[in-house]
Amino acid sequence: MNPTDLMNEIGGVPFVDDTTFKPKALLTAVAIVRRSADPTAYGTLSEYLDPEKAEQVFVRQAASKPEHVAWGELSADEAEEVERASDLVVSAMPAWAPLFRMPKRYRRMETSISSTSVLIPQTIYLGPGAFKDEETLRETLIHEHAHVWLHFIAEVFDLQTAQAPHDYVLPSGTPNKSYRGVLLAAHFAAAAASALRRRREDGDVQGEERMRYLTQYLNGCLASLSERPHGSVIGDLVQESLTRRYHELAEAAAATVGSGS
């Protein structure tokens, strides 16, 4: 399968192409890649999608090793907050239900807001900043789920070329990012802004300013990627979907300003 065939098979980009994306198709492709890397590890394809078992495949087979952070389990109250916030996200974006139900595990870290790593599959680290308030937690969960799903695509085909530099700067000012890292940031912004747009359409206007900020952040990421294009075939296809979503979001943001609301 080549990158274009993969994109056709999975129906587009998760959190962006909501009406066509096929989560099961991408999960199957990921499981096959993991089994190909470590054929005798587990007896069934589904076991390769278990986060703990998948991590062992990475430990044995990955060329790079992750930077581990100190972590513990979520408290009962935190786990309940995560479940409630996830339900709120999915109630606003029903097409995302399978994306939030994929096999994963949460871990509590003591600093920062949140983190994921392609080398620690399907593992979402949540720091104290994630629990600042419900809005923050909702966006944080969208942020990290978006990363996990784009990491899935990157497992099958890398998002950047081998020559891609690691000196991109995010619109927030964060330096030393790879092309892949900027694409991940753009994808998160598109997902979070899309959720806020849907909520606005449903009558919830409290996130309008944040939606406009995320839309401009997405635009900044896309501009950076376009100035120095080092995407692989699959990376370029992801960028094309994100560009389409940006134009939709920009139009919605303009309509918001024009309405005076």
C-alpha positions as CSV (number, residue, x, y, z in Angstrom):
1,M,0.0,0.0,0.0
2,N,1.3,3.4,-0.9
3,P,0.5,6.7,1.0
4,T,-2.2,7.8,-1.4
5,D,-3.9,4.3,-1.2
6,L,-3.7,4.5,2.6
7,M,-5.4,7.9,2.7
8,N,-8.1,6.6,0.4
9,E,-8.5,3.5,2.5
10,I,-8.9,5.4,5.8
11,G,-11.0,8.1,4.2
12,G,-9.0,11.2,5.2
13,V,-7.7,12.8,8.4
14,P,-9.1,12.0,11.9
15,F,-10.8,15.0,13.6
16,V,-11.0,16.8,10.2
17,D,-12.7,14.6,7.6
18,D,-15.5,13.6,10.0
19,T,-17.9,12.3,7.4
20,T,-15.5,10.1,5.6
21,F,-12.7,9.0,8.0
22,K,-12.7,5.3,9.0
23,P,-11.1,4.7,12.4
24,K,-11.1,0.9,12.1
25,A,-9.3,1.0,8.8
26,L,-6.4,3.1,10.3
27,L,-6.3,1.0,13.5
28,T,-6.1,-2.2,11.4
29,A,-3.2,-0.7,9.3
30,V,-1.4,0.3,12.5
31,A,-1.8,-3.2,14.0
32,I,-0.5,-4.8,10.8
33,V,2.6,-2.5,10.9
34,R,3.3,-3.4,14.5
35,R,2.9,-7.1,13.8
36,S,5.2,-6.9,10.8
37,A,7.8,-5.3,13.1
38,D,7.5,-8.0,15.8
39,P,5.6,-11.0,14.2
40,T,5.8,-13.4,17.1
41,A,5.0,-11.1,19.9
42,Y,1.3,-11.7,20.1
43,G,-1.2,-14.2,18.8
44,T,-3.9,-11.8,17.6
45,L,-3.9,-8.6,15.6
46,S,-6.0,-6.8,18.3
47,E,-3.3,-7.4,20.9
48,Y,-1.0,-5.1,19.0
49,L,-3.5,-2.3,19.7
50,D,-3.2,-2.8,23.5
51,P,-1.2,0.2,24.7
52,E,1.0,-1.8,27.1
53,K,1.7,-4.6,24.6
54,A,2.3,-2.0,21.8
55,E,4.8,-0.2,24.1
56,Q,6.8,-3.5,24.4
57,V,6.9,-3.8,20.6
58,F,8.4,-0.3,20.5
59,V,10.9,-1.1,23.3
60,R,12.1,-4.0,21.3
61,Q,12.0,-2.6,17.8
62,A,12.1,1.2,17.7
63,A,15.3,2.8,16.7
64,S,14.8,5.7,19.1
65,K,14.0,5.6,22.8
66,P,11.5,7.9,24.5
67,E,12.2,10.3,27.2
68,H,10.2,9.0,30.1
69,V,8.6,11.3,32.6
70,A,7.7,10.6,36.2
71,W,4.1,9.6,36.4
72,G,1.4,8.1,38.6
73,E,-2.2,7.0,38.2
74,L,-5.1,9.6,38.0
75,S,-7.0,10.0,41.2
76,A,-10.6,8.8,41.2
77,D,-11.8,12.4,41.0
78,E,-9.5,13.2,38.1
79,A,-10.6,10.1,36.2
80,E,-14.2,11.2,36.7
81,E,-13.4,14.6,35.4
82,V,-11.7,13.1,32.3
83,E,-14.7,10.9,31.7
84,R,-17.1,13.8,32.0
85,A,-15.1,16.1,29.8
86,S,-14.8,13.4,27.2
87,D,-18.5,12.8,27.2
88,L,-19.0,16.6,26.6
89,V,-16.6,16.6,23.7
90,V,-18.3,13.6,22.1
91,S,-21.8,14.9,22.7
92,A,-20.9,18.0,20.7
93,M,-19.0,16.0,18.1
94,P,-20.7,12.6,17.8
95,A,-18.4,11.6,14.8
96,W,-15.5,11.7,17.3
97,A,-16.9,9.0,19.5
98,P,-14.7,6.2,18.0
99,L,-11.7,8.5,18.2
100,F,-12.2,8.9,22.0
101,R,-12.9,5.2,22.5
102,M,-9.7,3.8,21.0
103,P,-7.6,1.7,23.4
104,K,-5.5,4.1,25.5
105,R,-4.3,4.8,29.0
106,Y,-4.0,7.9,31.0
107,R,-1.1,8.8,33.3
108,R,-0.8,11.7,35.8
109,M,2.4,13.8,35.6
110,E,3.4,16.4,38.1
111,T,4.2,19.3,35.8
112,S,3.0,21.0,32.7
113,I,-0.4,20.5,31.1
114,S,-0.3,17.3,28.9
115,S,1.9,15.2,26.7
116,T,2.0,12.3,24.4
117,S,4.9,10.5,22.6
118,V,4.8,8.5,19.4
119,L,7.3,6.2,21.1
120,I,4.9,5.5,24.1
121,P,1.8,4.6,22.1
122,Q,-1.7,5.5,23.0
123,T,-0.6,7.0,26.3
124,I,-1.9,10.4,27.4
125,Y,-0.1,12.2,30.2
126,L,-2.1,14.8,32.1
127,G,-0.5,17.4,34.3
128,P,-2.1,19.8,36.9
129,G,-2.6,22.4,34.2
130,A,-5.1,20.1,32.4
131,F,-7.4,20.2,35.4
132,K,-7.5,24.0,35.7
133,D,-11.2,24.0,34.6
134,E,-13.6,22.1,32.4
135,E,-12.9,24.1,29.2
136,T,-9.1,23.5,29.6
137,L,-9.6,19.8,30.1
138,R,-11.9,19.5,27.1
139,E,-9.4,21.2,24.8
140,T,-6.5,19.2,26.4
141,L,-8.3,15.9,25.6
142,I,-8.9,16.9,22.1
143,H,-5.3,18.1,21.8
144,E,-3.8,14.8,22.9
145,H,-6.3,12.5,21.2
146,A,-5.6,14.4,17.9
147,H,-1.8,13.7,18.5
148,V,-2.5,10.0,19.1
149,W,-4.4,9.6,15.9
150,L,-1.9,11.5,13.8
151,H,0.8,9.4,15.4
152,F,-1.1,6.4,14.1
153,I,-0.8,7.7,10.5
154,A,2.9,8.4,11.1
155,E,3.5,4.8,12.2
156,V,2.3,3.6,8.8
157,F,4.1,6.3,6.7
158,D,6.2,9.1,8.2
159,L,4.8,12.6,7.8
160,Q,8.1,14.2,6.8
161,T,11.0,13.5,4.5
162,A,14.3,12.3,5.8
163,Q,15.9,15.6,5.1
164,A,13.4,17.7,7.1
165,P,15.0,20.2,9.4
166,H,14.2,20.5,13.1
167,D,14.3,24.2,13.5
168,Y,10.7,25.3,12.8
169,V,9.1,27.7,15.2
170,L,5.5,27.3,16.2
171,P,3.2,30.4,16.2
172,S,3.4,30.3,20.0
173,G,7.1,30.9,19.7
174,T,8.2,27.4,20.7
175,P,11.4,26.7,18.7
176,N,13.3,23.6,17.4
177,K,10.3,21.8,16.1
178,S,10.3,19.3,13.2
179,Y,8.1,19.5,10.2
180,R,6.2,16.6,11.8
181,G,5.9,18.6,15.0
182,V,4.4,21.6,13.2
183,L,1.9,19.4,11.4
184,L,0.9,17.8,14.7
185,A,0.3,21.3,16.1
186,A,-1.7,22.3,13.1
187,H,-3.8,19.2,13.4
188,F,-4.6,19.9,17.1
189,A,-5.5,23.5,16.3
190,A,-7.9,22.3,13.5
191,A,-9.5,19.8,15.8
192,A,-10.0,22.1,18.8
193,A,-11.2,25.0,16.6
194,S,-13.7,22.6,14.8
195,A,-15.1,21.6,18.2
196,L,-15.7,25.2,19.2
197,R,-17.2,26.0,15.8
198,R,-19.7,23.2,16.3
199,R,-20.5,24.4,19.8
200,R,-21.1,27.9,18.4
201,E,-23.5,26.5,15.8
202,D,-25.3,24.8,18.7
203,G,-25.7,28.1,20.5
204,D,-22.7,28.1,22.8
205,V,-20.8,31.3,22.1
206,Q,-18.3,31.4,25.0
207,G,-15.5,29.9,22.9
208,E,-15.6,32.3,20.0
209,E,-12.5,34.1,20.9
210,R,-10.6,30.9,21.4
211,M,-11.9,29.6,18.1
212,R,-10.5,32.6,16.3
213,Y,-7.2,32.2,18.1
214,L,-6.9,28.6,17.2
215,T,-7.8,29.3,13.6
216,Q,-5.0,31.9,13.3
217,Y,-2.7,29.5,15.0
218,L,-3.6,26.8,12.4
219,N,-2.9,29.4,9.7
220,G,0.5,30.2,11.1
221,C,1.4,26.5,11.2
222,L,0.3,26.0,7.7
223,A,2.3,29.1,6.5
224,S,5.4,27.7,8.2
225,L,5.0,24.4,6.5
226,S,4.4,25.9,3.1
227,E,7.5,28.2,3.4
228,R,9.7,25.2,3.8
229,P,7.9,22.2,2.4
230,H,9.4,19.0,3.7
231,G,6.3,16.8,3.9
232,S,6.3,13.3,2.7
233,V,3.5,12.2,0.3
234,I,1.3,11.4,3.3
235,G,2.3,14.6,5.1
236,D,1.3,16.6,2.1
237,L,-2.1,14.9,2.0
238,V,-2.6,15.7,5.7
239,Q,-1.6,19.3,5.1
240,E,-4.1,19.5,2.2
241,S,-6.9,18.4,4.5
242,L,-5.9,20.9,7.2
243,T,-5.7,23.7,4.6
244,R,-9.3,22.9,3.6
245,R,-10.4,22.9,7.2
246,Y,-8.6,26.2,7.8
247,H,-10.6,27.9,5.0
248,E,-13.8,26.6,6.5
249,L,-12.9,27.8,10.0
250,A,-11.7,31.2,8.7
251,E,-15.0,31.7,7.0
252,A,-16.9,30.8,10.1
253,A,-14.7,33.2,12.2
254,A,-15.3,36.0,9.7
255,A,-19.1,35.4,9.9
256,T,-18.8,35.6,13.7
257,V,-17.1,39.0,13.5
258,G,-19.5,40.2,10.8
259,S,-22.6,39.3,12.8
260,G,-21.3,41.3,15.7
261,S,-21.8,38.4,18.2
